[in-house]
Amino acid sequence: MVNREVRLDLSKSVAKIAPLNEPTYLRVKRAIIGDLVSGNFTPGTHLTIETLTSRYAVSHMPIREALRQLEGEGILISIAHRGFRIEALTETYIRNIYDIRVGIESMLAHRAVEMATEIDIAALRQMHEELNALIRSGKPMVASQENIAFHQRIYGIANNPEAEQILEGRTRVVRTVADSLGGYTPDVFDVVIAEHEKIILGFESRDPEAAGQAVFDHVSAARDRLLRRMAAK
């Protein structure tokens, strides 16, 4: 059962270093995933809007939206007129999501190199350099949002909205898990930057195979980093 007496101040959680304009429901969503990862919530836990409103000290509306998204991502199961039940956030689930990601993202990177203009490539290089500074800035949630924008810019060049839609629907939850664990940490700054650099070099050398492989390696490494952090947590 959820402890109804515990109240968490989202402004004092990891969300405090999120972008200032981040919607409250995203902070709630991260908090729910954080409670799941940390063991405060366990698979089978019954959640209600009233319980979560009390726990996170926010109104019903952001709670409802956070629950709706987590249901769509397979983390929660709706119970008619009784709230939601938490499903297991297992290693197998995470690996399956990353299998989807690595296939689609490497394909989109390959296609993007084939379609990119010189302006596209210059813009990606600039985004990469700006992201590097953010990663090292000590603002992991801000860097996380810019990282999403960086990858979305790459995949947008490929002009395959159907693939992007599938990708987005299956990756929100793993992003939320990563953010709930604190986002980028100093021990991975240089590693992530180097992985992104290989992707950019694939574009600059007009080598679709190299870019696709760089994305494959980057997403696979991100999976392994996330699983290690979940296990440590």
Buried (B, 14 or more C-beta within 10 A) or exposed (E): EBEEEEEBEBEEBBBEBBBEEBEBBBBBBBBBBBBBBEEBBEEEBBBBBEBBBBBBEBEEEBBBBBBBBBBEBBBBEEEEEEBBBBBEBEEEBBEEBBBBBBBBBBBBBBBBBEEBEEEBBEBBBEBBEEBBEBBBEEBBBBBBBBBBEBBEBBBBBBEBEEBBEBBEEBBBBBBBBBBBBBBBEEEBBEEBBEBBBBBBBBBBEEBBEBBBBBBBBBBBBBBEBBBEBBEEE
